[in-house]
C-alpha cells in the first residue's frame, strides 16, 4: 500500500520547489516522483516539475512502495548502534558506498539494509530508500536511516534547521596553525575534474566548516583534528582543508598521492551524531568507534594516553559550543 501525503500551497511557487521543501528532498528527486506519476495537484496528475502553483492548491504525493529487486551479494556487515520502529543508527564501514548508482558495481549500504529485511522510507526514490544523509565511500562512522516516510520528513527537516549534526575525526598533514580554524567558502563541482569539488566557483553553494586541533603526532608531521559542519556540501571537509593546503591522510583525491601516503583508507570518521527522535522528540546522541585500520593508524602515530582526554565526547562538543 502506497504512503500518501497531502500539502497545501500557501504561496505561489513552482511545484518542484514547493515539494522539495515539504519532503526534504532535492528538486531532481521531486522530478523523479513526477516522472513516475506520483504527484497530483487538485486531484489532477501533473507531468512537469515547473508547474506554477497557486495559493491554497492541494498537492498530493503517492510515494512508491519499496520494490523487491535482485539483491547483490553483500559480503560485509554493519554495526547497529540503535534501532526502533522509526530509525536505525549505524556505524558505516569505510569502503562501502551508501546507495546504488550507474557507476557503482558493488553492494551498497542500501543493499545491506534490504538484505537484512529492514523496512525503509521511500521518499528518496528507489535507489535511496531510507537514506536521509550520506557519507563518502571511504568515510566511516555514524549515520541515521529512516524506516518510514514520517521519520524521513522529520529528520530531513532537522538537516535544514541544524538540529541534526555530526562531529568528525580526521588525521591531517601538515598540522593546522591555530587551535581553532574556521573556513567559509562556496563549494561546487570542479570544471576540470568531475570527481572533485572546488571552492569559489560561480553558482556554487555556501559552506562553512570549523576545525579543532586535538593532538600532534609523535613525529609532529600529522595532527588529529575534530571537524564540525555548519552546512552539508559534498566533500566539504576535504575541500575546505585543501584551500589551506592541508590534507587528510589516505585521501588520494584531494590529498597526497598513494606513492607518498601509504594509508590503507582515508582517515576520516563521523565520530558522533545528534538529532531529535521523530516520534518521541527525545534528543539523541550516538558515538561510533573506529575500525581496526583507523585504530591502528592512531596507535602508530599518536601517544594514545594523551588522546583519552581530547577524544572525550564532552570535550569535543564543548570545543564547538561557542559559535565562531
C-alpha positions in Angstrom: 0.0 0.0 0.0 1.4 3.4 -1.0 2.1 6.1 1.5 0.1 9.2 0.6 0.8 12.7 1.8 -1.1 15.9 1.1 0.1 19.5 1.3 -1.5 22.9 0.9 0.5 25.6 -1.0 0.5 28.8 1.0 2.4 30.9 -1.5 2.5 30.8 -5.3 5.7 29.0 -6.4 7.0 26.2 -8.7 5.8 22.7 -7.9 9.3 21.2 -7.6 10.5 24.0 -5.3 7.4 23.6 -3.1 7.6 19.8 -2.8 11.4 19.8 -2.3 10.9 22.0 0.8 7.9 19.9 2.1 9.5 16.5 1.9 13.2 17.5 2.4 14.4 16.2 -1.0 16.2 17.7 -3.9 14.3 19.1 -6.9 15.7 16.2 -9.1 14.3 13.7 -6.7 10.9 15.5 -6.8 11.2 15.5 -10.6 11.6 11.7 -10.5 8.4 11.4 -8.4 6.6 13.5 -11.0 8.1 11.4 -13.9 6.8 8.2 -12.2 3.2 9.7 -12.0 3.2 10.0 -8.2 2.1 13.7 -7.9 -1.3 15.3 -8.2 -2.4 19.0 -8.0 -6.0 19.5 -7.1 -6.6 15.8 -8.0 -5.1 16.2 -11.5 -1.9 14.2 -12.2 1.0 16.5 -13.2 3.8 15.8 -15.6 6.0 18.9 -15.3 8.2 19.9 -12.3 7.9 23.6 -13.3 4.1 23.8 -12.9 3.3 27.1 -11.1 1.2 26.5 -8.0 -1.4 28.9 -6.8 -2.2 29.8 -3.2 -4.3 27.1 -1.5 -3.9 24.5 -4.1 -3.7 20.9 -2.9 -0.7 18.8 -3.7 -0.9 15.0 -3.2 2.1 12.7 -3.4 1.8 8.9 -3.5 5.2 7.6 -2.6 6.1 4.4 -4.4 6.4 1.2 -2.4 9.8 -0.3 -2.0 10.4 -2.8 -4.8 11.9 -6.2 -4.3 15.0 -6.2 -6.5 17.5 -8.9 -7.2 19.9 -8.5 -4.3 23.7 -8.1 -4.9 26.0 -10.3 -2.9 26.5 -8.5 0.4 29.9 -9.5 1.8 30.1 -7.0 4.6 28.3 -6.3 7.8 27.3 -3.1 9.5 27.4 -2.3 13.2 24.0 -1.2 14.5 24.2 1.4 17.3 20.4 1.7 17.8 17.2 0.6 16.2 13.4 1.1 16.8 10.3 1.2 14.6 11.2 4.6 13.1 15.0 4.8 12.8 18.2 2.8 12.6 21.6 4.3 13.7 24.7 2.6 12.3 28.4 2.8 12.1 29.0 2.8 8.3 32.2 0.9 7.3 34.9 2.5 5.2 34.8 1.4 1.6 31.0 1.0 1.4 29.0 3.2 -0.9 25.8 4.5 0.6 23.4 3.9 -2.3 23.3 2.4 -5.8 24.3 4.5 -8.9 25.1 3.6 -12.5 28.8 3.7 -11.7 28.6 1.6 -8.6 29.1 -2.1 -9.2 29.4 -3.4 -5.6 26.8 -3.9 -2.9 25.9 -0.7 -1.1 24.6 0.2 2.3 21.0 0.3 0.8 21.6 -3.3 -0.5 22.7 -4.3 3.0 19.6 -2.8 4.5 17.3 -4.6 2.1 19.3 -7.8 2.5 18.6 -7.6 6.3 14.9 -7.1 5.5 14.8 -3.7 7.3 11.8 -1.6 6.5 12.8 1.7 4.8 11.3 5.0 3.8 10.5 5.5 0.1 10.6 9.3 -0.2 14.1 9.5 -1.6 13.4 7.2 -4.6 14.2 3.6 -5.5 18.0 3.8 -5.1 18.0 5.8 -1.9 15.3 4.1 0.2 15.9 5.1 3.9 18.7 7.5 3.2 18.4 10.8 4.9 22.0 11.9 4.6 25.2 10.4 3.2 28.8 9.7 3.9 31.5 9.4 1.2 32.5 5.8 0.3 35.8 6.0 2.2 34.4 7.7 5.2 33.2 5.6 8.1 31.0 6.5 11.1 27.6 7.4 12.3 24.5 7.6 10.1 20.8 7.6 10.8 18.4 5.7 8.5 14.7 6.4 8.2 12.4 3.4 8.4 9.2 5.2 7.3 8.3 8.4 5.5 7.2 10.3 8.6 10.6 9.8 10.2 12.3 10.7 6.9 10.5 14.0 6.7 11.2 14.9 10.3 14.9 14.0 10.1 15.3 15.9 6.8 13.8 19.0 8.4 16.4 18.8 11.1 19.2 18.8 8.5 17.7 22.1 7.3 17.3 23.8 10.7 20.6 22.3 12.1 19.1 20.4 15.0 20.8 17.3 13.5 24.5 17.3 13.1 27.8 15.3 13.3 31.3 15.7 14.6 34.1 14.2 12.6 37.6 13.0 13.5 40.4 13.2 11.0 44.2 12.9 10.7 45.7 15.7 8.6 49.1 16.8 7.3 50.7 19.2 7.9 49.3 20.4 11.3 46.9 23.3 11.5 48.5 26.6 12.7 45.7 27.6 15.1 43.8 25.8 17.8 40.5 26.7 16.1 40.2 27.2 12.3 37.0 28.3 10.6 36.7 28.2 6.8 33.9 29.7 4.8 34.0 29.2 1.0 31.3 28.3 -1.6 31.6 24.8 -3.0 30.7 23.5 -6.4 31.6 20.8 -8.9 35.1 21.2 -10.4 35.1 22.1 -14.1 38.4 20.4 -14.6 37.8 17.1 -12.7 34.2 15.8 -12.3 35.3 13.6 -9.4 36.3 16.7 -7.3 34.5 19.7 -5.8 36.1 23.1 -5.6 35.8 26.4 -3.8 35.0 29.8 -5.2 33.2 28.7 -8.4 30.3 30.6 -9.9 26.9 29.3 -8.9 28.4 27.2 -6.1 26.8 26.8 -2.7 27.8 28.4 0.6 29.7 26.2 3.0 31.2 26.6 6.5 33.4 24.3 8.5 35.1 24.5 11.9 38.2 22.6 12.8 39.6 21.9 16.3 43.2 20.9 17.0 43.2 17.8 19.2 46.7 16.3 19.2 50.0 16.4 17.4 51.6 13.1 16.2 54.8 11.7 17.7 56.8 13.0 14.7 54.9 16.3 14.7 54.1 15.9 11.0 50.4 14.9 11.4 47.6 16.2 13.6 44.4 14.7 14.9 41.5 17.2 14.5 37.8 17.3 15.1 35.5 18.9 12.5 32.0 20.3 12.6 30.0 21.1 9.5 27.6 24.1 9.5 26.5 23.1 6.0 26.4 19.8 4.2 28.2 20.0 0.9 29.7 17.1 -1.0 33.4 16.5 0.2 33.1 19.7 2.3 35.7 18.8 4.9 38.2 17.7 2.3 37.7 20.7 0.0 37.9 23.3 2.8 41.2 21.7 4.1 42.6 21.7 0.6 42.1 25.5 0.4 44.6 25.9 3.2 47.0 23.2 1.9 46.0 20.6 4.5 45.1 17.1 3.5 43.5 14.1 5.2 45.8 11.0 5.3 44.5 8.4 2.8 42.6 11.0 0.7 44.1 10.4 -2.8 41.7 12.8 -4.5 42.4 15.9 -2.5 45.5 14.8 -0.7 48.8 13.2 -1.3 49.5 10.5 -4.0 49.5 6.8 -2.9 53.2 6.8 -3.6 53.8 9.3 -0.8 50.8 8.5 1.5 50.6 4.7 2.2 47.5 4.9 4.4 45.1 2.0 3.8 42.0 4.2 3.9 41.1 7.8 4.3 41.4 8.7 8.0 38.1 10.5 8.3 35.4 9.2 10.6 31.9 10.6 11.5 32.6 10.1 15.3 29.3 11.4 16.7 25.8 12.2 15.6 22.9 14.1 17.3 19.3 14.6 16.4 15.7 14.7 17.8 13.8 11.4 17.6 10.9 11.8 15.1 8.3 10.2 17.4 9.4 10.6 21.0 11.0 14.1 20.3 13.8 13.0 22.6 17.3 14.4 22.0 19.5 11.5 20.9 23.3 11.3 20.7 25.5 8.4 19.4 29.2 7.7 19.1 30.8 5.3 16.7 34.1 3.6 17.3 37.0 3.3 14.8 37.6 0.3 12.6 40.8 -1.7 13.1 42.7 0.1 10.3 42.0 3.6 11.7 42.6 2.5 15.3 45.9 1.0 14.3 46.9 4.2 12.4 46.1 6.3 15.5 48.1 4.0 17.8 51.1 4.1 15.4 51.1 7.9 15.0 49.9 9.2 18.4 50.5 8.7 22.1 47.2 7.0 22.9 47.3 8.0 26.6 47.3 11.7 25.6 44.3 11.1 23.3 42.0 9.9 26.1 41.0 13.5 27.2 40.8 15.0 23.7 38.8 12.1 22.3 36.2 12.5 25.1 32.8 13.4 23.6 32.1 16.2 26.0 35.5 17.8 25.4 34.9 17.8 21.6 31.3 19.1 21.9 32.4 21.9 24.3 35.1 22.9 21.8 32.5 23.8 19.3 29.9 25.4 21.7 30.8 29.0 21.0 29.6 30.0 17.5 32.7 31.3 15.7 
